[in-house]
Amino acid sequence: MKEKQKIIVSITLLSAFVYFLVWLQINKNDTEILNIDNAQKDIINDITKVQALEQEVYKWVNMEEMDAGILEAQDNELLQRYREKQGVVEFLFASILMDNPDLFIQSFEPEVISKDLFKIDTFNKSEVAEMFISKISRNGKLEQVGYENSKGILGAKSDKAEVRLRYSDGIEVTLSLTFEKSGSIHQDGGEIYSISTSVWEIIDSINKASGK
């Protein structure tokens, strides 16, 4: 009887140990350092493609000779990068590196960024976006961005991610960002991510980490 109890206890302990190892593997989150310089080049390339695409559309409207399949294929290629949360984070911080308020605004869910912009009582919302960029970069001190994909229960996909910022004066900040999917003009696989975390919340996290 005692031998049987020992076997049961051993099996129970072994099962618990295996479960713990599985849990560790599932919840293992590795931070990836993002190459924002490359992201900046990709965005410039994408803008060039969009401009070329617009010219093709105008030609098609005037001459009715354009193959709609070509238009859709190019559009899909441009959208592909932003169907992942990491792509949106790269887009956001590349826009900050480029000091481009128009691109910065596009990183966020429209309703969220609209509320954030209108919290400042000024007609020029581009100036507000520039102020956001300055506060997030801490006046150009941002030197490294790390990305870590958050996981749900048992490793399920999550609408959250952690972004780690490092500044040239040694300040490090961890941001918990949430994302929202929205549809594009395509029916199949056309959803893209945007950031649904308030810019003010991001700035508040940075200020707290820097002692402000």
BAMARSE-579403 format. One line per field, with one value per atom (N, C-alpha, C): residue in three letters; x, y, z; residue number from 1. Coordinates in pm, whole numbers, plus 32768, in hexadecimal, padded with zeros to 4 digits. Layout:
N
code	[ALA:...] .
x	[X:...] .
y	[Y:...] .
z	[Z:...] .
pos	[NUM:...] .
//
This chain:
212
code	[MET:MET:MET:LYS:LYS:LYS:GLU:GLU:GLU:LYS:LYS:LYS:GLN:GLN:GLN:LYS:LYS:LYS:ILE:ILE:ILE:ILE:ILE:ILE:VAL:VAL:VAL:SER:SER:SER:ILE:ILE:ILE:THR:THR:THR:LEU:LEU:LEU:LEU:LEU:LEU:SER:SER:SER:ALA:ALA:ALA:PHE:PHE:PHE:VAL:VAL:VAL:TYR:TYR:TYR:PHE:PHE:PHE:LEU:LEU:LEU:VAL:VAL:VAL:TRP:TRP:TRP:LEU:LEU:LEU:GLN:GLN:GLN:ILE:ILE:ILE:ASN:ASN:ASN:LYS:LYS:LYS:ASN:ASN:ASN:ASP:ASP:ASP:THR:THR:THR:GLU:GLU:GLU:ILE:ILE:ILE:LEU:LEU:LEU:ASN:ASN:ASN:ILE:ILE:ILE:ASP:ASP:ASP:ASN:ASN:ASN:ALA:ALA:ALA:GLN:GLN:GLN:LYS:LYS:LYS:ASP:ASP:ASP:ILE:ILE:ILE:ILE:ILE:ILE:ASN:ASN:ASN:ASP:ASP:ASP:ILE:ILE:ILE:THR:THR:THR:LYS:LYS:LYS:VAL:VAL:VAL:GLN:GLN:GLN:ALA:ALA:ALA:LEU:LEU:LEU:GLU:GLU:GLU:GLN:GLN:GLN:GLU:GLU:GLU:VAL:VAL:VAL:TYR:TYR:TYR:LYS:LYS:LYS:TRP:TRP:TRP:VAL:VAL:VAL:ASN:ASN:ASN:MET:MET:MET:GLU:GLU:GLU:GLU:GLU:GLU:MET:MET:MET:ASP:ASP:ASP:ALA:ALA:ALA:GLY:GLY:GLY:ILE:ILE:ILE:LEU:LEU:LEU:GLU:GLU:GLU:ALA:ALA:ALA:GLN:GLN:GLN:ASP:ASP:ASP:ASN:ASN:ASN:GLU:GLU:GLU:LEU:LEU:LEU:LEU:LEU:LEU:GLN:GLN:GLN:ARG:ARG:ARG:TYR:TYR:TYR:ARG:ARG:ARG:GLU:GLU:GLU:LYS:LYS:LYS:GLN:GLN:GLN:GLY:GLY:GLY:VAL:VAL:VAL:VAL:VAL:VAL:GLU:GLU:GLU:PHE:PHE:PHE:LEU:LEU:LEU:PHE:PHE:PHE:ALA:ALA:ALA:SER:SER:SER:ILE:ILE:ILE:LEU:LEU:LEU:MET:MET:MET:ASP:ASP:ASP:ASN:ASN:ASN:PRO:PRO:PRO:ASP:ASP:ASP:LEU:LEU:LEU:PHE:PHE:PHE:ILE:ILE:ILE:GLN:GLN:GLN:SER:SER:SER:PHE:PHE:PHE:GLU:GLU:GLU:PRO:PRO:PRO:GLU:GLU:GLU:VAL:VAL:VAL:ILE:ILE:ILE:SER:SER:SER:LYS:LYS:LYS:ASP:ASP:ASP:LEU:LEU:LEU:PHE:PHE:PHE:LYS:LYS:LYS:ILE:ILE:ILE:ASP:ASP:ASP:THR:THR:THR:PHE:PHE:PHE:ASN:ASN:ASN:LYS:LYS:LYS:SER:SER:SER:GLU:GLU:GLU:VAL:VAL:VAL:ALA:ALA:ALA:GLU:GLU:GLU:MET:MET:MET:PHE:PHE:PHE:ILE:ILE:ILE:SER:SER:SER:LYS:LYS:LYS:ILE:ILE:ILE:SER:SER:SER:ARG:ARG:ARG:ASN:ASN:ASN:GLY:GLY:GLY:LYS:LYS:LYS:LEU:LEU:LEU:GLU:GLU:GLU:GLN:GLN:GLN:VAL:VAL:VAL:GLY:GLY:GLY:TYR:TYR:TYR:GLU:GLU:GLU:ASN:ASN:ASN:SER:SER:SER:LYS:LYS:LYS:GLY:GLY:GLY:ILE:ILE:ILE:LEU:LEU:LEU:GLY:GLY:GLY:ALA:ALA:ALA:LYS:LYS:LYS:SER:SER:SER:ASP:ASP:ASP:LYS:LYS:LYS:ALA:ALA:ALA:GLU:GLU:GLU:VAL:VAL:VAL:ARG:ARG:ARG:LEU:LEU:LEU:ARG:ARG:ARG:TYR:TYR:TYR:SER:SER:SER:ASP:ASP:ASP:GLY:GLY:GLY:ILE:ILE:ILE:GLU:GLU:GLU:VAL:VAL:VAL:THR:THR:THR:LEU:LEU:LEU:SER:SER:SER:LEU:LEU:LEU:THR:THR:THR:PHE:PHE:PHE:GLU:GLU:GLU:LYS:LYS:LYS:SER:SER:SER:GLY:GLY:GLY:SER:SER:SER:ILE:ILE:ILE:HIS:HIS:HIS:GLN:GLN:GLN:ASP:ASP:ASP:GLY:GLY:GLY:GLY:GLY:GLY:GLU:GLU:GLU:ILE:ILE:ILE:TYR:TYR:TYR:SER:SER:SER:ILE:ILE:ILE:SER:SER:SER:THR:THR:THR:SER:SER:SER:VAL:VAL:VAL:TRP:TRP:TRP:GLU:GLU:GLU:ILE:ILE:ILE:ILE:ILE:ILE:ASP:ASP:ASP:SER:SER:SER:ILE:ILE:ILE:ASN:ASN:ASN:LYS:LYS:LYS:ALA:ALA:ALA:SER:SER:SER:GLY:GLY:GLY:LYS:LYS:LYS] .
x	[8054:8000:8057:80C1:811B:8162:8186:81C9:816F:80EE:808D:8080:8080:8076:80F0:8165:81E0:81D9:81A4:8198:813A:80C9:8066:80A3:80EB:812B:8194:81E1:8249:820C:81A0:815C:8124:80EA:80B1:811C:818E:81FC:8235:8243:8277:8219:8197:8133:8139:8147:814E:81CB:823B:82B8:82AE:8273:8260:8206:8199:813D:8185:81DE:8229:8286:82C8:8321:82D3:825E:8208:81DC:81B6:818A:81FA:8275:82E7:82FE:82F3:830A:82A0:8222:81B3:81C1:81EB:81F1:827A:82D0:8353:8345:8365:835C:83E7:8413:8497:8487:84D3:84CE:8524:84EA:8532:8553:85D3:85FB:85D6:8588:8558:85BD:85CB:8623:85CF:85C9:8574:85AA:862F:8668:8634:8631:85FC:8567:851E:848F:8476:84CC:84C1:84D2:8535:854C:84D5:849C:8427:83B1:839D:832D:8340:83BA:83D6:83BD:83E6:83D0:833A:82F0:825F:821A:8247:820C:8224:829E:82BE:8263:824B:81F2:8164:8136:80AE:80A0:8105:8101:80FD:814D:814C:80C5:808B:8009:7F9D:7FA5:7F44:7F4C:7FC7:7FD9:7F9B:7FAA:7F6D:7ED5:7E9F:7E0E:7DDC:7E23:7DFA:7DFE:7E67:7E72:7DFE:7DDC:7D6E:7CEA:7CD6:7C5A:7C4E:7CBF:7CBD:7CBD:7D01:7D13:7CCA:7CA0:7C58:7CA7:7D2B:7D80:7DC2:7DAF:7DF8:7DB7:7E0B:7DDD:7DC1:7D44:7D1E:7D68:7D8D:7DD6:7E5F:7EA0:7F23:7F15:7EAD:7E93:7E7F:7E30:7E14:7E90:7EE3:7F5C:7FBD:7FCC:8027:7FF1:7F6D:7F2F:7F42:7F32:7F46:7FD5:8035:80C2:80DD:80A1:80B4:8073:7FFE:7FB5:7FF4:803C:806B:80BC:8110:8166:8117:80A1:8053:7FE1:7FE8:7F88:7FBD:8032:806E:8085:8077:8089:8116:8178:8202:8218:81D8:81E4:81AF:8142:8108:8165:81A4:8203:827B:82AC:831B:82F2:8278:8244:823E:820B:81FF:8286:82E8:8368:83BD:83A4:83E5:83AE:832B:82F0:8327:8345:8382:8411:845B:84E4:84E5:8480:8474:843A:8409:83C7:8355:8302:8296:820F:81CD:814F:80DE:80DC:8071:8078:80F1:8103:80EC:8118:8105:8071:801D:7F8D:7F52:7F85:7F4F:7F6A:7FC3:7FE2:7F73:7F1D:7EBA:7E2D:7DDC:7D4E:7D11:7CC6:7C97:7C50:7BF6:7BAB:7C07:7C68:7CC6:7D1D:7D5A:7DB4:7D67:7CEB:7C99:7C80:7C5B:7C44:7CC4:7D35:7DB5:7DDB:7DC8:7DEC:7D96:7D16:7CB9:7CBC:7D11:7D23:7D74:7DBC:7E05:7DB3:7D94:7D3C:7D8C:7DA7:7DE9:7DB6:7DB1:7D7C:7DDA:7E5D:7EC1:7EDF:7E9A:7EAC:7F31:7F6C:7FF0:8058:8048:80A3:8095:801A:8003:8049:803C:807E:8116:814C:81DC:8206:81AF:81CA:81CC:816D:816B:81EF:821C:8299:830F:8314:8381:8382:830B:8302:8325:82FC:831B:83B0:83E9:8479:84CF:848E:84D3:853C:8507:8559:85D0:85B4:861B:8678:8659:86B0:8695:8628:8606:8670:86A9:8711:86F7:8697:867C:85EB:85B1:8527:8524:84EE:84DF:844D:842F:83A4:8394:832C:830F:827A:825A:81CE:8190:8129:80E5:808D:8081:8030:7FBC:7F4F:7EDB:7EE6:7E76:7E72:7EA0:7EFA:7F32:7F6F:7FAD:7FF6:7FA0:7F20:7EC7:7EF2:7ECD:7EEE:7EA9:7EED:7EB9:7EB8:7E64:7E61:7EBB:7F1B:7F77:8008:805F:80EF:8138:81B1:8205:8273:8288:82F0:8350:83D0:8436:848A:848D:84D6:8553:85C0:863C:8669:868E:86B7:874C:8785:8816:8847:87EC:8814:8800:87E6:87DB:874F:86EE:8664:862A:85E8:85A5:8512:84BC:842B:83EC:8390:8342:82B2:8284:81FC:81A7:8130:80CF:806A:8074:801E:7FAF:7F3A:7ECC:7EB2:7E7B:7E67:7DD7:7DAE:7D28:7D31:7CE6:7CE4:7C74:7C91:7C2A:7C34:7BC4:7BC0:7BF9:7C27:7C54:7BEC:7C12:7BB4:7BA0:7BF5:7BEC:7B99:7B55:7B01:7B51:7BAF:7BF9:7C84:7C9D:7D23:7D4E:7CED:7D0E:7D15:7D0A:7D0D:7D9B:7DA7:7E29:7E1C:7E8D:7E8E:7EA5:7E6F:7E92:7E9B:7EE1:7EF5:7E7C:7E45:7DCF:7DF0:7E6F:7E9C:7EA7:7E77:7E7D:7F0E:7F29:7FAF:7FD0:7F6B:7F81:7FAC:7F77:7F9F:8030:8058:80E4:8141:811C:816E:8176:8107:8105:8166:816A:81C7:8257:8273:82FB:8322:82C4:82E0:82FB:82AD:82C0:8349:8371:83F3:8468:8452:84BD:84B6:845A:8452:8408:83B4:8367:82DE] .
y	[7F88:8000:807D:807B:80ED:8103:8094:809C:80DE:80BC:80F5:818C:81B4:8242:828E:824F:828F:82A6:8242:824E:82C1:82C8:8332:83BB:83C7:8446:846B:8408:8421:8451:840E:8435:84C2:84E1:8566:85D2:85B8:8618:862A:85BA:85C0:860F:85F6:863F:86D4:86F6:8783:87C5:877A:87AF:87C6:8765:8772:87E9:87F7:8867:88EC:88F0:896A:898D:8928:8940:8973:8937:8964:89F3:8A12:8A9A:8AFF:8ADB:8B34:8B4E:8AE5:8AF2:8B4A:8B34:8B82:8C16:8C31:8CBA:8CFB:8CB9:8CF1:8D5F:8DD9:8E4B:8E84:8E85:8EB9:8F42:8FA1:9028:902F:905F:9070:9103:9121:91AB:91CF:9238:925F:92B8:92A1:92F5:9367:93D5:9444:948B:9489:94C6:947F:93F8:93AC:93C7:93D2:93EE:9475:94D5:9558:954E:9500:94ED:94A7:9444:93FD:945C:94B6:9514:9572:95A5:95FD:95B2:9534:94E1:94CC:94B5:94A1:9520:9593:9612:9625:9602:960B:95B0:9537:94D9:950D:9549:9580:95F0:9646:96B3:967D:9615:95D7:9596:955A:951A:9580:95F5:965F:968C:9695:96BD:9657:95D6:956D:9576:9597:95A4:9616:9688:96FA:96D6:968C:9661:9607:95AC:954E:9598:95FD:964B:9693:96C6:9713:96BB:9648:95F7:9571:9547:94C9:9452:9453:93E7:9397:93C0:937F:92FC:9298:9216:9223:9210:921E:91BA:9148:90E3:9114:9161:919A:91FD:924F:92B0:926B:9201:91BA:9175:913D:90F7:9158:91D0:9233:9264:9277:92A4:923C:91BD:9151:914F:9168:9169:91D7:924C:92BB:92A0:9260:9245:91D7:917C:9104:9123:9189:91AB:91D7:920E:9248:91ED:916F:910B:90C6:90F0:90BC:9130:9114:917D:91B6:915F:918E:91F4:91DC:9239:92C3:92C7:9348:9390:9345:9380:93B9:936E:93A0:941F:9420:9496:950E:94F8:9565:95A4:9550:9588:95B9:9585:95BD:9649:965B:96E0:9743:9712:9767:978B:9728:9740:97A4:979B:97F4:987B:9886:9901:9927:98C2:98D5:98C6:9935:992E:98E9:98F6:98B7:981F:97E8:9757:9729:9779:9758:9743:979D:9796:9716:96EA:9673:95F2:95F5:957D:9558:95B8:95A7:9594:9555:9544:95D0:95EE:9676:96BB:9673:96B1:96D4:967D:9693:970E:9715:9784:9807:9801:987A:98B5:9860:988E:98C8:9885:98B3:993C:994E:99CD:9A40:9A26:9A91:9AAF:9A6A:9A8F:9B10:9B33:9BB1:9C13:9C85:9CE6:9D3F:9D09:9D56:9D27:9D81:9D60:9D03:9D16:9CCB:9C46:9BDE:9B5A:9B1B:9B48:9B16:9B3E:9BB5:9BE1:9B8B:9B61:9B08:9A83:9A4C:99CE:99DB:9A4E:9A66:9A69:9AA0:9AA1:9A13:99BF:9932:98EE:9905:98C9:98F3:9973:99A8:996B:9959:9920:988C:9840:97B1:979A:97EB:97DE:9821:986B:98BA:9914:9961:99C3:9982:990F:98CE:9871:9851:97F9:9764:9743:96B6:9674:9604:95C3:952F:94F1:9463:9442:93EC:93BF:9327:92EA:9259:9233:91C2:9195:9109:90F8:9075:9059:8FEE:8FCD:8F8C:8FCA:8F91:8F1C:8EB9:8E43:8E37:8DFE:8DE8:8D65:8D33:8CB5:8C42:8BEF:8B7A:8BA0:8C16:8C3E:8C71:8C8B:8CBC:8D49:8D6E:8DF2:8E5D:8ECD:8F3A:8FBB:901A:909C:9100:90CC:9121:9101:9160:914C:91AB:9184:91DB:9216:9297:92DC:931A:92FB:932D:9398:940C:947E:9498:94B5:94DA:9561:95B9:9640:9653:96B7:96CC:96F4:9723:9747:96D5:965B:95E5:95C3:9619:95FE:958E:952D:94C0:94BE:94A9:94AC:9431:93F1:9384:93B4:93B1:93DA:935F:935D:92F3:932C:9300:9335:92D2:9307:92B6:92DC:927B:928E:926B:92A3:9287:926D:9209:91EB:9238:9266:92A8:9278:927A:9247:92AA:9273:92C6:92B9:92E1:92DB:924B:91EE:9163:9112:90AF:905C:8FEE:8FB2:8F3F:8F68:8F53:8F6C:8FFD:9059:90E5:9134:90F3:913B:9164:91DD:920E:923E:9240:926B:9301:933B:93C3:93C3:9423:942A:946D:942C:9462:949B:9498:94D7:956E:95BB:964C:967D:96E2:971F:975A:9791:97CD:9763:96EC:967E:9657:9656:9638:96A2:9720:978E:9789:9768:975E:96F3:967F:9613:9641:968B:96BD:9724:977D:97E3:97A5:973E:96FC:96B9:9679:9634:9697:970F:9773:97D1:97B3:97FF:9882:9891:990E:9901] .
z	[8000:8000:8000:8057:805E:7FD9:7F97:7F15:7EAF:7EB5:7E58:7E70:7EEE:7F10:7EDE:7EEA:7EBA:7E23:7DDC:7D4A:7D26:7D6E:7D54:7D6E:7DDF:7E01:7D98:7D6D:7D08:7C85:7C5B:7BDF:7BEB:7C60:7C77:7C70:7CB2:7CB1:7C25:7BDC:7B54:7AFA:7B09:7AB9:7AD6:7B57:7B7D:7B43:7B43:7B0D:7A77:7A30:799F:7980:79CD:79B8:79CD:7A33:7A4F:79DB:79A2:7930:78B8:78A0:7831:7848:78C5:78E6:78CF:78F5:78E0:784C:77FB:776C:772B:7756:771E:7740:77BC:77EC:77D9:7790:7774:770C:7732:76D8:76C2:7646:7625:75E5:7619:75E2:7565:74F9:747B:7469:7451:7439:73A9:7399:7315:72CE:724C:71FA:71C1:720A:71E3:7167:7154:70DB:705E:7063:6FF2:6FE0:7051:704A:7006:7024:6FE6:6F4F:6F24:6E94:6E53:6E9B:6E66:6E52:6EB2:6EA9:6E33:6E22:6DB0:6D2E:6D2A:6CB3:6C9C:6D09:6CFD:6CCA:6CFC:6CCF:6C3A:6C0E:6B7F:6B2D:6B61:6B1C:6B16:6B84:6B87:6B21:6B19:6AB8:6A29:6A0E:698A:696F:69D8:69CC:69AC:69EB:69D0:693F:690B:6880:6822:6845:67F4:67F8:686D:687A:6823:6828:67D6:6742:671B:6690:666A:66C7:66AF:66A2:66F5:66F1:666B:663A:65BD:6540:6547:64D0:64D6:654F:6563:652D:6548:6516:6586:6601:666E:6697:66B2:66E3:6779:67A2:682F:6887:684E:689B:68C5:6870:6891:6904:68FE:6967:69EE:69EF:6A6C:6AA1:6A48:6A73:6AB7:6A7C:6AB8:6B3D:6B44:6BC0:6C2E:6C0C:6C6D:6CA2:6C49:6C71:6CD7:6CC2:6D1E:6DA5:6DA2:6E1E:6E73:6E34:6E78:6EF6:6EEE:6F5F:6FD9:6FC1:702F:705C:7032:7062:70DF:710C:7186:71E7:7268:72CD:72C9:72B4:72B1:7241:71CF:715E:7180:71CD:71F6:7258:72B3:7311:72C6:7264:7212:71C9:7195:714E:71AC:7226:7288:72A6:72C9:72F4:727E:7208:7191:7176:718B:7178:71DE:7257:72BE:7296:7262:7234:71C0:7169:70F6:711C:7198:71C7:7168:7148:70E8:712F:7150:719B:7150:70CC:707D:7086:7079:7084:7114:7173:7201:721F:71F1:720A:71D1:715D:711A:7166:71C8:7216:7277:7296:7301:72CA:731D:72FC:72F3:7288:726D:72E2:7324:7392:7406:7421:748F:7475:73FF:73E1:73D6:73A8:739F:742A:7489:7513:754F:7533:7569:7532:74B0:7470:74A3:74B9:74DF:7575:75C0:764D:7659:75EE:75E9:7596:75D2:7590:7531:74BB:7453:73CC:736D:72E9:729D:72AE:7262:72A8:727D:72BB:7294:7226:71FF:7267:72A1:730A:7387:73A4:7417:73FF:7385:7363:736E:7344:7351:73E4:7438:74C8:74FF:74D0:74F9:74D6:745A:742B:7482:74A2:74F4:7580:75B9:7640:7643:75DB:75D6:75BC:7564:7546:75B1:760B:7672:762F:75CF:7585:753F:74FF:74AE:74F9:7576:75C5:75AC:7569:7552:74F9:7528:74DA:74BE:7505:74EC:750E:74BA:74CF:74CC:7536:753B:7538:74F9:74EB:7527:7577:75B2:75A3:755E:7544:75BF:75F7:766B:7640:7699:767B:76DB:76A9:76FD:774A:7779:77C4:776C:77A2:775C:76D5:76D1:7659:75E8:7602:7598:756E:74F4:74C1:7515:7523:7576:7524:754E:750C:7553:759F:75EA:75C6:75E1:75CF:762C:7651:76A2:764B:765A:760F:7674:7664:76C1:767C:76BA:7682:76D5:7690:76D5:769E:76FA:76D5:76EF:76AD:76B4:773F:7797:781F:7882:784D:78A2:78D0:78B6:78DE:7889:78C9:7882:78AA:7847:785D:781D:7863:7829:7815:7799:7777:775C:7794:7775:7712:7695:762C:760A:75ED:75BB:752A:74DF:744F:742A:73BB:7388:72F3:72C5:7236:71F2:717A:712B:709C:7055:6FCD:6F69:6EF9:6E8A:6E1B:6DA3:6D34:6D04:6D34:6D0A:6D6D:6D3C:6D91:6DD6:6D8F:6DC4:6DF2:6E74:6EA8:6EA2:6E9D:6E8B:6F0B:6F7E:6FFC:7021:7054:7080:7111:7156:71E2:71ED:7256:727F:7317:734E:73E0:7421:7486:74CA:7554:7579:75F6:75E1:7640:7637:7636:75E3:75E1:766A:76AB:772E:7795:7788:77E0:77C8:7749:7725:7760:774F:7782:781B:785B:78EE:791F:78DA:78FF:78F2:7887:786F:78DA:78FA:795F:79E8:7A0C:7A8D:7A94:7A26:7A24:7A2B:79F6:79F5:7A6E:7ACB:7B47:7B3F:7AD9:7ACB:7B0C] .
pos	[1:1:1:2:2:2:3:3:3:4:4:4:5:5:5:6:6:6:7:7:7:8:8:8:9:9:9:10:10:10:11:11:11:12:12:12:13:13:13:14:14:14:15:15:15:16:16:16:17:17:17:18:18:18:19:19:19:20:20:20:21:21:21:22:22:22:23:23:23:24:24:24:25:25:25:26:26:26:27:27:27:28:28:28:29:29:29:30:30:30:31:31:31:32:32:32:33:33:33:34:34:34:35:35:35:36:36:36:37:37:37:38:38:38:39:39:39:40:40:40:41:41:41:42:42:42:43:43:43:44:44:44:45:45:45:46:46:46:47:47:47:48:48:48:49:49:49:50:50:50:51:51:51:52:52:52:53:53:53:54:54:54:55:55:55:56:56:56:57:57:57:58:58:58:59:59:59:60:60:60:61:61:61:62:62:62:63:63:63:64:64:64:65:65:65:66:66:66:67:67:67:68:68:68:69:69:69:70:70:70:71:71:71:72:72:72:73:73:73:74:74:74:75:75:75:76:76:76:77:77:77:78:78:78:79:79:79:80:80:80:81:81:81:82:82:82:83:83:83:84:84:84:85:85:85:86:86:86:87:87:87:88:88:88:89:89:89:90:90:90:91:91:91:92:92:92:93:93:93:94:94:94:95:95:95:96:96:96:97:97:97:98:98:98:99:99:99:100:100:100:101:101:101:102:102:102:103:103:103:104:104:104:105:105:105:106:106:106:107:107:107:108:108:108:109:109:109:110:110:110:111:111:111:112:112:112:113:113:113:114:114:114:115:115:115:116:116:116:117:117:117:118:118:118:119:119:119:120:120:120:121:121:121:122:122:122:123:123:123:124:124:124:125:125:125:126:126:126:127:127:127:128:128:128:129:129:129:130:130:130:131:131:131:132:132:132:133:133:133:134:134:134:135:135:135:136:136:136:137:137:137:138:138:138:139:139:139:140:140:140:141:141:141:142:142:142:143:143:143:144:144:144:145:145:145:146:146:146:147:147:147:148:148:148:149:149:149:150:150:150:151:151:151:152:152:152:153:153:153:154:154:154:155:155:155:156:156:156:157:157:157:158:158:158:159:159:159:160:160:160:161:161:161:162:162:162:163:163:163:164:164:164:165:165:165:166:166:166:167:167:167:168:168:168:169:169:169:170:170:170:171:171:171:172:172:172:173:173:173:174:174:174:175:175:175:176:176:176:177:177:177:178:178:178:179:179:179:180:180:180:181:181:181:182:182:182:183:183:183:184:184:184:185:185:185:186:186:186:187:187:187:188:188:188:189:189:189:190:190:190:191:191:191:192:192:192:193:193:193:194:194:194:195:195:195:196:196:196:197:197:197:198:198:198:199:199:199:200:200:200:201:201:201:202:202:202:203:203:203:204:204:204:205:205:205:206:206:206:207:207:207:208:208:208:209:209:209:210:210:210:211:211:211:212:212:212] .
//
